[in-house]
Amino acid sequence: MLNREEIIKIARIKGNDAYYVSCYLNVDPVLNTKGDYIIHIKNMLKDAMDRLDKDLRKKIKTDIDRIDSYIFANKRNLKKGLAILSSSPADFWKEFHLSVNLKNEIIVDKTPYIKPLLNILDRYKRYAIVLIDKEFSRLFAVYLGEIEEYKEVFTENVPGRHKRGGWFSLSQKSFERHIDYHVNLHIKDVIRNLEGMLSSGDINRLVIGGSEEAISRAKGLFPKTISDKIIGTISISISANTNEVLSKVQPFLEQYEIEEKNLIVEELLTRTMKKENAVTGLDDVLAALHDGRIMKLLFSGDYRDSGYSCVKCGFITSQEIDRCPYCNSDVAKIDYIIELAAQKAIEQGASVEIIYGNEKFEKAGSIGALLRY
């Protein structure tokens, strides 16, 4: 499964003499009604081979053939996006079947090309959703464009609606106290199940759905450990199917992500201006990366640049140089300096945020970093 831990492991791979073929393919049946991706992948693999010299073609031919065979043999099991990272000399093979679309790409390099995977992890965070009612609630997990019903919580012996009012607005005080007691028991059952769901640490965002009355009652009883994770509420029927839940919550989640990223950019720009452990611009970011000072790396999703990388110590620079200034080793020209910087940042334990459509950030150089010190 695609997750941050898996990406960190891949980012720490050192190519040495081995080359890696990284293949990203859009296999969405809506966009490939006649299985067009089979034709696309064959053309892509051929083009990739044609761009390389004879010696390198020999080194990756096994991987090219293996990718081709795998896609053809598994065409009935594909979702929307397929990512394959392969290196026969390094005995390495990773495949990710994704429910999100990917841009068709094949990259051959001495390390796996993980930028598209970083992009997916950044855009599709893990969320929990709870739809709550007086005696029956449902918990969902949303990740990578998919929704899964995690659990149903049913608390027996909650009295029914009173004929003169709803379950949160009863007219007789004694019956109201009776209702409150049982409803509170149910919400406590929901809390126990939510705590179990959130205990792994992978989910830090929670959306509550249901009626306004139910949501208000639940929020009043949630402990701080759960309340701190709530990012919003939605009005939705407790009986909605999973697709309805996803379609209802998805626009909210997308808007939340945009607003959250804009706040991060504002923090970056303000701290950079005040010189408080933040930098913008490629050269300053690469200098901080070399020193291992980056806590969070930010760059625009469409930002591309080239540069040079030391073949021995991994030093990266955008400046044209003949030798590494740190170890005096040879340097190699690279066309994916931003992707390599992101990979190196993850290797060092930093997080990565990919920014889209923020003009202030683009004017500041389309790349920046919040620093550890």
Secondary structure, 3 states (H helix, E strand, C coil): CCCHHHHHHHHCCCCCCCCEEEEEEECCCCCCCCCHHHHHHHHHHHHHHHCCCHHHHHHHHHHHHHHHHHHHHCHHHCCCEEEEEEECCCCEEEEEEECCCCCCEEEEECCCCCHHHHHHHHHCCCEEEEEECCCEEEEEEEECCEEEEEEEEECCCCCCCECCECCCCCCCHHHHHHHHHHHHHHHHHHHHHHHHHHCCCCCCCEEEEECHHHHHHHHHHCCHHHHCCEEEEEECCCCCCHHHHHHHHHHHHHHHHHHHHHHHHHHHHHHHHCCCCEEECHHHHHHHHHCCCEEEEEEECCCCCCEEEECCCCCEECCCCCECCCCCCEEEEECCHHHHHHHHHHHCCCEEEEECCCHHHHHCCCEEEEECC
